[in-house]
Amino acid sequence: MADANTCPVKCIGTSEGDGGRYYIFRDVAGQERKLTRMQLTRRPDLVALFGGNISWLKSHFPHHTNVMKSHPDGSISRHRMVLDFVISDAADWLMSECLSKPMPAPSNIRIPNQDSYLQDLIAQFLHQADLMDGISLDLRAELFMPAATAFANIATCMREQTDELKKHLKHTILAEDHTP
């Protein structure tokens, strides 16, 4: 069976992203690589992870074939030889190794300029809420009450969301990241 200690590729763990679950590895060149399940089941992606050297894969996930050889005396011998590696077995093992690793703890470090970005977002929301209120007043003057009410409700909702965002400005996390 495969041994993680002898594997030239190090399984780090998993993460969730836009494309679903990613399996995280340190390839033979020492670079961190994130691959999806589909990528792991494609031979070129799997071989690239191992830097083109498939000897470890062939020795741990062998795909055997029977070979016949004819000898000068007319006899025929048969023997099994490793032709390649079983891609699905290798992919399954690599994924299970990644899943067995603990998920890294989420970091509590603030993104640079996060507060200024949030302040800009709040200002944009308030500007849009003011525009919605203006539309609502124009519609009331023309006696389009259902539409005027709808725009007033949108403005109110936008201001409520702004109030929620403001709470995050007041409670800025100032902490060091102590994740390994």
N, CA, C and O of each residue as an XYZ file, in Angstrom:
720
protein
N       0.836     -1.192      0.000
C       0.000      0.000      0.000
C       0.875      1.247      0.000
O       2.043      1.194      0.384
N       0.315      2.349     -0.425
C       1.051      3.605     -0.521
C       1.368      4.153      0.865
O       0.587      4.012      1.805
N       2.525      4.776      0.962
C       2.971      5.356      2.219
C       3.214      6.841      2.008
O       3.973      7.229      1.121
N       2.578      7.662      2.811
C       2.693      9.117      2.665
C       4.126      9.591      2.900
O       4.537     10.612      2.348
N       4.886      8.864      3.709
C       6.261      9.269      4.001
C       7.179      9.119      2.797
O       8.145      9.868      2.657
N       6.886      8.155      1.926
C       7.746      7.941      0.754
C       7.236      8.664     -0.485
O       7.941      8.739     -1.492
N       6.039      9.189     -0.422
C       5.455      9.868     -1.578
C       6.203     11.171     -1.847
O       6.376     11.975     -0.931
N       6.649     11.399     -3.078
C       7.365     12.638     -3.388
C       6.478     13.881     -3.350
O       6.978     15.003     -3.266
N       5.175     13.682     -3.412
C       4.217     14.781     -3.322
C       3.643     14.778     -1.913
O       3.215     13.736     -1.417
N       3.632     15.935     -1.268
C       3.110     16.034      0.097
C       1.671     16.525      0.074
O       1.359     17.551     -0.530
N       0.804     15.782      0.738
C      -0.610     16.152      0.850
C      -0.752     17.126      2.014
O      -0.358     16.819      3.139
N      -1.314     18.298      1.743
C      -1.413     19.338      2.769
C      -2.803     19.396      3.386
O      -2.935     19.538      4.602
N      -3.840     19.287      2.563
C      -5.204     19.373      3.085
C      -6.169     19.726      1.977
O      -5.903     19.479      0.800
N      -7.299     20.311      2.365
C      -8.325     20.699      1.395
C      -8.785     22.116      1.681
O      -8.555     22.658      2.763
N      -9.434     22.702      0.696
C     -10.061     24.005      0.883
C     -11.273     24.076     -0.035
O     -11.366     23.360     -1.032
N     -12.180     24.942      0.323
C     -13.368     25.155     -0.499
C     -13.170     26.438     -1.294
O     -12.658     27.430     -0.776
N     -13.581     26.408     -2.559
C     -13.450     27.588     -3.401
C     -14.590     27.673     -4.384
O     -15.589     26.962     -4.266
N     -14.432     28.549     -5.357
C     -15.480     28.740     -6.364
C     -15.756     27.463     -7.141
O     -16.899     27.192     -7.509
N     -14.725     26.688     -7.389
C     -14.887     25.468     -8.166
C     -15.216     24.254     -7.321
O     -15.158     23.133     -7.825
N     -15.559     24.435     -6.058
C     -15.855     23.311     -5.178
C     -14.673     23.040     -4.263
O     -13.979     23.959     -3.828
N     -14.457     21.758     -3.978
C     -13.367     21.375     -3.082
C     -12.063     21.297     -3.862
O     -12.004     20.767     -4.971
N     -11.019     21.846     -3.242
C      -9.672     21.765     -3.797
C      -8.816     20.917     -2.873
O      -8.919     21.012     -1.650
N      -7.982     20.097     -3.463
C      -7.028     19.274     -2.732
C      -5.677     19.973     -2.862
O      -5.235     20.287     -3.967
N      -5.032     20.210     -1.733
C      -3.819     21.019     -1.717
C      -2.602     20.114     -1.522
O      -2.566     19.275     -0.623
N      -1.610     20.310     -2.391
C      -0.393     19.506     -2.381
C       0.830     20.401     -2.446
O       0.750     21.558     -2.860
N       1.961     19.852     -2.033
C       3.254     20.450     -2.328
C       3.891     19.488     -3.316
O       4.225     18.355     -2.969
N       4.058     19.953     -4.558
C       4.551     19.072     -5.619
C       6.044     18.811     -5.461
O       6.669     19.307     -4.524
N       6.618     18.030     -6.378
C       8.024     17.635     -6.255
C       8.967     18.831     -6.375
O      10.111     18.760     -5.924
N       8.508     19.916     -6.972
C       9.332     21.119     -7.092
C       9.200     22.014     -5.855
O       9.872     23.040     -5.758
N       8.331     21.622     -4.906
C       8.141     22.397     -3.682
C       7.082     23.474     -3.789
O       6.925     24.280     -2.872
N       6.353     23.500     -4.894
C       5.311     24.515     -5.065
C       3.972     23.992     -4.576
O       3.655     22.813     -4.734
N       3.185     24.892     -3.977
C       1.852     24.518     -3.529
C       0.925     24.475     -4.742
O       0.894     25.401     -5.552
N       0.170     23.379     -4.850
C      -0.752     23.206     -5.969
C      -2.124     22.866     -5.421
O      -2.246     22.083     -4.478
N      -3.172     23.461     -6.017
C      -4.561     23.168     -5.654
C      -5.211     22.525     -6.868
O      -5.258     23.113     -7.948
N      -5.712     21.309     -6.677
C      -6.336     20.578     -7.768
C      -7.728     20.119     -7.369
O      -7.976     19.788     -6.209
N      -8.634     20.103     -8.339
C      -9.973     19.587     -8.107
C      -9.962     18.071     -8.286
O      -8.977     17.503     -8.757
N     -11.052     17.429     -7.913
C     -11.169     15.986     -8.099
C     -11.011     15.631     -9.574
O     -10.343     14.656     -9.916
N     -11.627     16.424    -10.441
C     -11.543     16.137    -11.864
C     -10.100     16.228    -12.364
O      -9.663     15.397    -13.159
N      -9.367     17.233    -11.899
C      -7.979     17.372    -12.323
C      -7.134     16.201    -11.851
O      -6.231     15.756    -12.560
N      -7.426     15.698    -10.650
C      -6.656     14.569    -10.127
C      -6.902     13.277    -10.897
O      -6.074     12.367    -10.867
N      -8.024     13.195    -11.579
C      -8.321     11.969    -12.325
C      -7.892     12.079    -13.788
O      -8.164     11.180    -14.582
N      -7.228     13.169    -14.144
C      -6.686     13.309    -15.500
C      -5.190     13.034    -15.455
O      -4.465     13.634    -14.661
N      -4.744     12.150    -16.287
C      -3.350     11.725    -16.290
C      -2.359     12.887    -16.397
O      -1.405     12.923    -15.619
N      -2.535     13.845    -17.326
C      -1.534     14.919    -17.432
C      -1.384     15.741    -16.150
O      -0.270     16.109    -15.777
N      -2.496     16.030    -15.479
C      -2.427     16.806    -14.238
C      -1.745     16.015    -13.128
O      -0.964     16.566    -12.352
N      -2.043     14.734    -13.059
C      -1.456     13.885    -12.031
C       0.038     13.699    -12.271
O       0.830     13.758    -11.330
N       0.423     13.477    -13.507
C       1.842     13.310    -13.846
C       2.601     14.613    -13.589
O       3.735     14.584    -13.112
N       1.986     15.747    -13.900
C       2.631     17.045    -13.660
C       2.869     17.278    -12.178
O       3.879     17.867    -11.793
N       1.945     16.819    -11.348
C       2.103     16.941     -9.901
C       3.367     16.224     -9.435
O       4.032     16.669     -8.499
N       3.689     15.121    -10.087
C       4.865     14.322     -9.741
C       6.084     14.715    -10.579
O       7.087     14.003    -10.586
N       5.999     15.833    -11.274
C       7.130     16.323    -12.041
C       7.503     15.442    -13.222
O       8.644     15.471    -13.682
N       6.556     14.665    -13.714
C       6.814     13.796    -14.862
C       7.388     12.435    -14.505
O       7.439     11.550    -15.359
N       7.818     12.247    -13.276
C       8.398     10.967    -12.846
C       7.295     10.116    -12.219
O       6.842     10.393    -11.108
N       6.871      9.079    -12.939
C       5.753      8.255    -12.460
C       6.208      6.969    -11.791
O       5.385      6.089    -11.536
N       7.505      6.835    -11.497
C       8.002      5.581    -10.910
C       7.334      5.281     -9.568
O       6.998      4.127     -9.301
N       7.133      6.296     -8.713
C       6.480      6.045     -7.427
C       5.038      5.617     -7.648
O       4.549      4.705     -6.981
N       4.361      6.268     -8.575
C       2.973      5.901     -8.876
C       2.885      4.476     -9.403
O       1.993      3.723     -9.011
N       3.797      4.103    -10.282
C       3.787      2.737    -10.835
C       4.078      1.693     -9.765
O       3.524      0.594     -9.804
N       4.934      2.022     -8.820
C       5.268      1.028     -7.793
C       4.163      0.882     -6.739
O       4.041     -0.174     -6.119
N       3.359      1.928     -6.533
C       2.317      1.863     -5.499
C       0.910      1.628     -6.042
O       0.040      1.149     -5.315
N       0.681      1.957     -7.300
C      -0.638      1.762     -7.922
C      -0.443      1.122     -9.303
O      -0.822      1.696    -10.324
N       0.153     -0.075     -9.318
C       0.548     -0.663    -10.608
C      -0.636     -1.113    -11.459
O      -1.626     -1.649    -10.961
N      -0.496     -0.877    -12.741
C      -1.420     -1.434    -13.735
C      -0.632     -2.520    -14.460
O       0.283     -2.231    -15.231
N      -1.002     -3.774    -14.200
C      -0.271     -4.917    -14.756
C      -0.825     -5.319    -16.116
O      -1.988     -5.082    -16.442
N       0.035     -5.920    -16.875
C      -0.379     -6.535    -18.129
C       0.381     -7.844    -18.275
O       1.478     -7.998    -17.738
N      -0.213     -8.792    -19.010
C       0.452    -10.065    -19.269
C       1.226     -9.958    -20.571
O       0.706     -9.504    -21.591
N       2.474    -10.384    -20.515
C       3.348    -10.321    -21.681
C       3.793    -11.730    -22.028
O       4.185    -12.514    -21.164
N       3.722    -12.029    -23.314
C       4.219    -13.337    -23.782
C       5.502    -13.105    -24.553
O       5.624    -12.152    -25.322
N       6.459    -14.000    -24.333
C       7.743    -13.886    -25.017
C       8.069    -15.238    -25.632
O       7.995    -16.277    -24.976
N       8.430    -15.196    -26.903
C       8.829    -16.456    -27.548
C      10.349    -16.562    -27.504
O      11.075    -15.587    -27.698
N      10.796    -17.779    -27.244
C      12.222    -18.050    -27.116
C      12.721    -18.764    -28.375
O      11.923    -19.323    -29.128
N      14.038    -18.746    -28.606
C      14.587    -19.405    -29.807
C      14.248    -20.898    -29.911
O      14.178    -21.455    -31.006
N      14.044    -21.523    -28.773
C      13.714    -22.958    -28.818
C      12.244    -23.208    -29.123
O      11.797    -24.355    -29.158
N      11.480    -22.110    -29.349
C      10.065    -22.250    -29.694
C       9.131    -22.192    -28.510
O       7.912    -22.156    -28.678
N       9.681    -22.182    -27.330
C       8.817    -22.104    -26.151
C       8.334    -20.661    -25.947
O       8.960    -19.694    -26.382
N       7.217    -20.575    -25.280
C       6.623    -19.269    -24.987
C       6.498    -19.148    -23.477
O       6.006    -20.047    -22.795
N       6.959    -18.006    -22.977
C       6.818    -17.761    -21.538
C       5.891    -16.557    -21.343
O       5.841    -15.629    -22.151
N       5.189    -16.624    -20.268
C       4.274    -15.540    -19.918
C       4.692    -14.970    -18.563
O       5.075    -15.688    -17.640
N       4.602    -13.694    -18.496
C       4.845    -13.055    -17.203
C       4.102    -11.729    -17.149
O       3.740    -11.143    -18.170
N       3.890    -11.282    -15.917
C       3.187    -10.004    -15.715
C       4.221     -8.905    -15.553
O       5.268     -9.087    -14.930
N       3.900     -7.785    -16.121
C       4.771     -6.635    -15.920
C       3.920     -5.397    -15.662
O       2.755     -5.322    -16.054
N       4.531     -4.442    -14.999
C       3.840     -3.186    -14.707
C       3.936     -2.319    -15.953
O       5.023     -1.939    -16.390
N       2.789     -2.022    -16.505
C       2.730     -1.221    -17.722
C       2.623      0.269    -17.393
O       3.243      1.108    -18.047
N       1.831      0.582    -16.373
C       1.563      1.976    -16.024
C       1.048      1.990    -14.587
O       1.274      1.042    -13.835
N       0.362      3.053    -14.210
C      -0.275      3.116    -12.901
C      -1.773      3.298    -13.093
O      -2.219      3.794    -14.127
N      -2.546      2.891    -12.089
C      -4.005      3.025    -12.137
C      -4.345      4.427    -11.645
O      -4.205      4.733    -10.461
N      -4.787      5.261    -12.555
C      -5.026      6.675    -12.257
C      -6.066      6.849    -11.155
O      -5.870      7.645    -10.237
N      -7.164      6.113    -11.240
C      -8.237      6.283    -10.251
C      -7.772      5.890     -8.846
O      -8.148      6.535     -7.867
N      -6.957      4.838     -8.741
C      -6.452      4.433     -7.425
C      -5.517      5.487     -6.844
O      -5.587      5.806     -5.657
N      -4.638      6.026     -7.694
C      -3.712      7.059     -7.232
C      -4.479      8.311     -6.806
O      -4.183      8.898     -5.766
N      -5.454      8.715     -7.603
C      -6.244      9.908     -7.284
C      -7.014      9.712     -5.984
O      -7.045     10.607     -5.138
N      -7.633      8.553     -5.822
C      -8.397      8.277     -4.595
C      -7.489      8.325     -3.369
O      -7.869      8.878     -2.337
N      -6.296      7.749     -3.476
C      -5.376      7.747     -2.338
C      -4.943      9.168     -2.009
O      -4.935      9.557     -0.841
N      -4.585      9.942     -3.017
C      -4.149     11.322     -2.785
C      -5.267     12.151     -2.145
O      -5.015     12.927     -1.224
N      -6.496     11.986     -2.633
C      -7.611     12.733     -2.056
C      -7.859     12.322     -0.610
O      -8.118     13.175      0.239
N      -7.784     11.025     -0.319
C      -8.020     10.578      1.059
C      -6.920     11.076      1.996
O      -7.188     11.382      3.158
N      -5.689     11.157      1.498
C      -4.602     11.709      2.317
C      -4.849     13.182      2.630
O      -4.632     13.629      3.756
N      -5.301     13.928      1.629
C      -5.601     15.350      1.864
C      -6.750     15.507      2.845
O      -6.715     16.382      3.710
N      -7.772     14.664      2.715
C      -8.933     14.751      3.614
C      -8.572     14.369      5.041
O      -9.242     14.801      5.979
N      -7.524     13.565      5.226
C      -7.134     13.151      6.577
C      -6.366     14.247      7.310
O      -6.169     14.156      8.522
N      -5.935     15.268      6.598
C      -5.192     16.369      7.227
C      -6.185     17.350      7.849
O      -7.254     17.589      7.288
N      -5.838     17.916      9.002
C      -6.754     18.882      9.627
C      -6.831     20.152      8.784
O      -5.854     20.589      8.177
N      -8.021     20.717      8.775
C      -8.219     21.976      8.062
C      -7.487     23.078      8.816
O      -7.535     23.112     10.045
N      -6.805     23.985      8.104
C      -6.146     25.088      8.808
C      -7.174     26.003      9.457
O      -8.255     26.230      8.914
N      -6.825     26.516     10.613
C      -7.726     27.430     11.316
C      -7.839     28.723     10.528
O      -6.856     29.193      9.956
N      -9.029     29.297     10.495
C      -9.175     30.564      9.769
C      -8.339     31.655     10.426
O      -8.225     31.720     11.650
N      -7.774     32.485      9.612
C      -6.939     33.569     10.101
C      -7.814     34.732     10.561
O      -8.901     34.950     10.027
N      -7.336     35.470     11.550
C      -8.082     36.630     12.028
C      -7.375     37.930     11.651
O      -7.642     38.980     12.237
N      -6.491     37.859     10.688
C      -5.794     39.062     10.238
C      -6.716     39.861      9.334
O      -7.409     39.303      8.484
N      -6.715     41.167      9.526
C      -7.526     42.048      8.694
C      -6.861     42.189      7.324
O      -5.635     42.183      7.213
N      -7.673     42.312      6.306
C      -7.180     42.576      4.964
C      -6.701     44.016      4.927
O      -7.378     44.895      5.462
N      -5.548     44.288      4.309
C      -5.093     45.678      4.248
C      -6.166     46.577      3.625
O      -6.771     46.226      2.613
N      -6.388     47.724      4.236
C      -7.377     48.710      3.771
C      -8.815     48.195      3.837
O      -9.692     48.723      3.153
N      -9.060     47.184      4.643
C     -10.407     46.637      4.732
C     -11.386     47.681      5.250
O     -12.504     47.788      4.746
N     -10.973     48.452      6.252
C     -11.882     49.464      6.805
C     -12.164     50.562      5.791
O     -13.300     51.026      5.692
N     -11.160     50.987      5.038
C     -11.410     52.036      4.047
C     -12.317     51.507      2.937
O     -13.160     52.241      2.420
N     -12.146     50.239      2.571
C     -13.036     49.640      1.570
C     -14.465     49.598      2.100
O     -15.411     49.909      1.376
N     -14.616     49.214      3.361
C     -15.941     49.141      3.969
C     -16.568     50.531      4.082
O     -17.768     50.685      3.856
N     -15.778     51.535      4.427
C     -16.294     52.901      4.494
C     -16.766     53.367      3.117
O     -17.801     54.024      3.005
N     -16.018     53.032      2.081
C     -16.413     53.394      0.721
C     -17.724     52.700      0.341
O     -18.601     53.308     -0.273
N     -17.848     51.432      0.709
C     -19.067     50.677      0.424
C     -20.271     51.292      1.149
O     -21.355     51.399      0.574
N     -20.083     51.687      2.386
C     -21.152     52.316      3.159
C     -21.577     53.635      2.504
O     -22.768     53.927      2.401
N     -20.596     54.424      2.064
C     -20.916     55.694      1.407
C     -21.705     55.460      0.118
O     -22.632     56.211     -0.186
N     -21.345     54.432     -0.633
C     -22.080     54.115     -1.861
C     -23.513     53.690     -1.552
O     -24.449     54.098     -2.240
N     -23.682     52.871     -0.515
C     -25.033     52.452     -0.121
C     -25.887     53.664      0.265
O     -27.036     53.785     -0.159
N     -25.317     54.548      1.064
C     -26.077     55.719      1.501
C     -26.432     56.623      0.324
O     -27.532     57.174      0.277
N     -25.513     56.780     -0.623
C     -25.803     57.578     -1.813
C     -26.965     56.963     -2.602
O     -27.874     57.670     -3.036
N     -26.924     55.636     -2.783
C     -28.004     54.959     -3.514
C     -29.327     55.067     -2.753
O     -30.382     55.222     -3.367
N     -29.278     54.986     -1.432
C     -30.509     55.124     -0.632
C     -31.105     56.520     -0.815
O     -32.322     56.673     -0.921
N     -30.243     57.535     -0.850
C     -30.728     58.902     -1.094
C     -31.378     59.011     -2.469
O     -32.413     59.661     -2.615
N     -30.779     58.380     -3.478
C     -31.372     58.392     -4.819
C     -32.744     57.712     -4.821
O     -33.677     58.197     -5.460
N     -32.866     56.589     -4.106
C     -34.147     55.877     -4.033
C     -35.207     56.742     -3.343
O     -36.367     56.755     -3.754
N     -34.801     57.467     -2.289
C     -35.732     58.385     -1.616
C     -36.187     59.487     -2.561
O     -37.358     59.866     -2.559
N     -35.260     60.005     -3.372
C     -35.612     61.046     -4.334
C     -36.617     60.546     -5.357
O     -37.567     61.252     -5.697
N     -36.414     59.344     -5.844
C     -37.356     58.750     -6.799
C     -38.712     58.557     -6.136
O     -39.754     58.812     -6.739
N     -38.685     58.103     -4.886
C     -39.931     57.890     -4.149
C     -40.721     59.198     -4.017
O     -41.938     59.207     -4.202
N     -40.037     60.293     -3.701
C     -40.722     61.593     -3.576
C     -41.298     62.053     -4.915
O     -42.411     62.578     -4.973
N     -40.523     61.849     -6.002
C     -41.030     62.226     -7.328
C     -42.281     61.433     -7.684
O     -43.231     61.979     -8.246
N     -42.278     60.146     -7.354
C     -43.437     59.317     -7.682
C     -44.652     59.685     -6.826
O     -45.783     59.612     -7.307
N     -44.438     60.076     -5.571
C     -45.540     60.496     -4.704
C     -46.202     61.757     -5.266
O     -47.422     61.912     -5.223
N     -45.367     62.648     -5.792
C     -45.904     63.897     -6.351
C     -46.784     63.615     -7.561
O     -47.732     64.350     -7.838
N     -46.461     62.544     -8.277
C     -47.257     62.204     -9.456
C     -48.348     61.189     -9.136
O     -49.016     60.681    -10.036
N     -48.524     60.895     -7.845
C     -49.560     59.984     -7.342
C     -49.386     58.530     -7.793
O     -50.369     57.814     -7.987
N     -48.136     58.101     -7.957
C     -47.850     56.681     -8.211
C     -47.456     56.051     -6.873
O     -46.293     55.720     -6.643
N     -48.444     55.895     -6.008
C     -48.174     55.490     -4.627
C     -47.540     54.096     -4.477
O     -46.597     53.951     -3.699
N     -48.027     53.059     -5.198
C     -47.386     51.746     -5.008
C     -45.899     51.772     -5.377
O     -45.077     51.194     -4.666
N     -45.555     52.428     -6.470
C     -44.144     52.506     -6.877
C     -43.362     53.369     -5.890
O     -42.220     53.052     -5.557
N     -43.974     54.465     -5.419
C     -43.310     55.335     -4.452
C     -43.005     54.580     -3.170
O     -41.925     54.726     -2.598
N     -43.952     53.780     -2.722
C     -43.756     52.974     -1.512
C     -42.639     51.949     -1.714
O     -41.823     51.724     -0.820
N     -42.609     51.335     -2.892
C     -41.571     50.336     -3.178
C     -40.186     50.966     -3.111
O     -39.279     50.390     -2.510
N     -40.005     52.139     -3.718
C     -38.703     52.803     -3.690
C     -38.336     53.270     -2.280
O     -37.164     53.244     -1.901
N     -39.332     53.694     -1.508
C     -39.079     54.089     -0.117
C     -38.617     52.877      0.698
O     -37.723     52.984      1.537
N     -39.240     51.723      0.437
C     -38.839     50.486      1.134
C     -37.418     50.072      0.763
O     -36.657     49.612      1.615
N     -37.063     50.235     -0.507
C     -35.696     49.905     -0.938
C     -34.702     50.809     -0.215
O     -33.669     50.337      0.261
N     -35.004     52.104     -0.129
C     -34.115     53.047      0.556
C     -33.959     52.674      2.023
O     -32.857     52.725      2.569
N     -35.065     52.301      2.657
C     -35.022     51.901      4.069
C     -34.153     50.654      4.251
O     -33.337     50.583      5.170
N     -34.337     49.682      3.372
C     -33.555     48.449      3.440
C     -32.061     48.744      3.263
O     -31.232     48.175      3.972
N     -31.720     49.616      2.335
C     -30.323     49.961      2.105
C     -29.717     50.652      3.329
O     -28.556     50.413      3.659
N     -30.477     51.488      3.990
C     -29.967     52.143      5.195
C     -29.785     51.135      6.333
O     -28.831     51.232      7.104
N     -30.694     50.175      6.435
C     -30.552     49.128      7.459
C     -29.284     48.298      7.206
O     -28.564     47.964      8.146
N     -29.017     47.971      5.947
C     -27.806     47.218      5.625
C     -26.558     48.044      5.928
O     -25.537     47.507      6.358
N     -26.649     49.341      5.704
C     -25.538     50.236      6.028
C     -25.272     50.222      7.524
O     -24.119     50.193      7.953
N     -26.338     50.244      8.321
C     -26.172     50.186      9.776
C     -25.478     48.892     10.194
O     -24.649     48.897     11.103
N     -25.816     47.784      9.532
C     -25.156     46.503      9.823
C     -23.670     46.564      9.472
O     -22.831     46.071     10.225
N     -23.354     47.157      8.350
C     -21.943     47.274      7.938
C     -21.162     48.172      8.892
O     -19.988     47.913      9.157
N     -21.790     49.211      9.404
C     -21.115     50.123     10.329
C     -20.677     49.411     11.602
O     -19.659     49.770     12.194
N     -21.427     48.416     12.023
C     -21.055     47.656     13.222
C     -19.686     47.011     13.054
O     -18.930     46.889     14.018
N     -19.371     46.601     11.842
C     -18.086     45.945     11.597
C     -16.931     46.934     11.618
O     -15.788     46.545     11.861
N     -17.212     48.195     11.370
C     -16.176     49.213     11.477
C     -15.835     49.486     12.930
O     -14.677     49.738     13.264
N     -16.837     49.436     13.792
C     -16.625     49.753     15.198
C     -15.927     48.623     15.946
O     -15.337     48.853     17.001
N     -15.989     47.405     15.412
C     -15.418     46.242     16.088
C     -14.276     45.658     15.263
O     -14.254     44.460     14.983
N     -13.344     46.494     14.883
C     -12.216     46.048     14.083
C     -11.388     45.056     14.897
O     -11.055     45.305     16.056
N     -11.072     43.954     14.280
C     -10.247     42.940     14.957
C      -8.789     43.336     14.787
O      -8.297     43.458     13.665
N      -8.117     43.532     15.879
C      -6.695     43.824     15.858
C      -6.016     42.666     16.566
O      -5.955     42.620     17.794
N      -5.516     41.748     15.790
C      -4.916     40.570     16.378
C      -3.792     40.077     15.485
O      -3.738     40.386     14.295
N      -2.910     39.317     16.073
C      -1.859     38.692     15.291
C      -2.338     37.316     14.863
O      -3.133     36.673     15.548
N      -1.851     36.892     13.748
C      -2.199     35.568     13.253
C      -1.252     34.557     13.878
O      -0.037     34.642     13.699
N      -1.804     33.606     14.607
C      -0.983     32.587     15.258
C      -1.209     31.210     14.641
O      -0.961     30.184     15.276
N      -1.684     31.202     13.392
C      -1.879     29.911     12.738
C      -0.529     29.387     12.277
O       0.355     30.167     11.922
N      -0.367     28.070     12.282
C       0.939     27.502     11.884
C       1.211     27.691     10.412
O       2.259     27.273      9.919
